[in-house]
Amino acid sequence: MQNGIADGVVQSAAKEPIAGTAALALLEGATDLFVAQGQRVLRFDLTSQRPADEELLQLLLGRSGKLRAPALRCGTRLIVGYNQALLPMALE
């Protein structure tokens, strides 16, 4: 544990990619989804406004059909993609 943050599971996207509908399993137990799309950050409350699985797959997967990187699970929040404003907003 460093800075009050416990270590979690690290999975290499190159060695163990998550592809297709398997990405939906990452949403199990998640209440919030944050997705970086360029300079925009999309936020979804999965308990009250969960999008359809097809829309979720479009958000979670890249052109290769694999989970976009980086992907981070922090408690009940799933964070996919990166832009500079995303992490501070999603982790507050």
Buried (B, 14 or more C-beta within 10 A) or exposed (E): EEEEEEEEEEEEBEEEBBEEEEBEEBBEEBBBBBBBEEEEBBEBEBEEEBBEEEEBBEBBBEEEEBBBBEBBBBEEBBBBBBEEEBBEEBEE
